[in-house]
Amino acid sequence: METVVYEGSWRKCDDPEKLRCHLQKSVLAEIEKENIDEKTGKLGYWARNYMKRFEKCLSKLDSDELENVLGKTGPAEILKAVRQHEVTVIDLGTGNKEQKLAIFLSVANYLCKLMEKKEQLDLAVIIDEGPQYCPFMPKGIENQTMEVISELCALGRSYRLSVVLLSQGIAGEIGINAAIRRNLNTQFIGKLNPLDLDEAMRLLGQADIDAKYLILMPVGDFYVTGKMNGSPIPLLIHFDIPDLNPAAGDES
């Protein structure tokens, strides 16, 4: 499957069913090429089993799921759109978890390649729901997304790339992997889940902050600690959050 995907000819398919046929034909051909017995010219049991399993899995994908991976826009085009419009949002809400992480990986790996070529990016990457991409115990493709986020953070300091991770939790099952958190040089700490109090107090140091306030903080209030804070103690800042759901008849 990886061989067929990286080869790229599937991108010429212009509808989901053509993509399905192309994948089936190409992947089965790869399995056959890699597993045919040179002496007998026949396929062994395991190769035939792989083929049946692949066809079964492919048949479970409906047209909408195939449509999601049929996109024509690559990382270079996305970066071009960012340069033109200054702010570009990639909405991954309709895909499943693996699709979201795979799309993120393609963009993040492209940015890493540009930095390896010594290119200054002048770019901020804002990742919502950060624990989905670098959880405290990564599994499968999460290991890859965690590694590339770590690389973005490490290289970004030299190539004008800012990485911002948004998360409803700090540590543990509700938070971000500790290895990634150590790569972040500034933290904005807002209203907390009680499970995060201990970690938050460690980040805020010995400042005279009432832990109960961290649980009851109003929307828009954040403590800032780290490099962006010029003070030796955490600073409390406030953002006015506009009402996104005004009362009926209110035109303001």
Secondary structure, 3 states (H helix, E strand, C coil): CHHHHHHCHHHHCCCHHHHHHHHHHHHHHHHHHHHECCCCCCECHHHHHHHHHHHHHHHCCCHHHHHHCCCCCCHHHHHHHHHHHCCCCCCCCCCCHHHHHHHHHHHHHHHHHHHHCCCCCCEEEEECCHHHCCCCCCCCHHHHHHHHHHHHHHHHCCCCEEEEECCCCCCHHHCCCHHHHCCCCEEEECCCCHHHHHHHHHHCCCCCCCHHHHHHCCCCEEEEEECCCCCCCCEEEECCCCCCCCCCCCCC
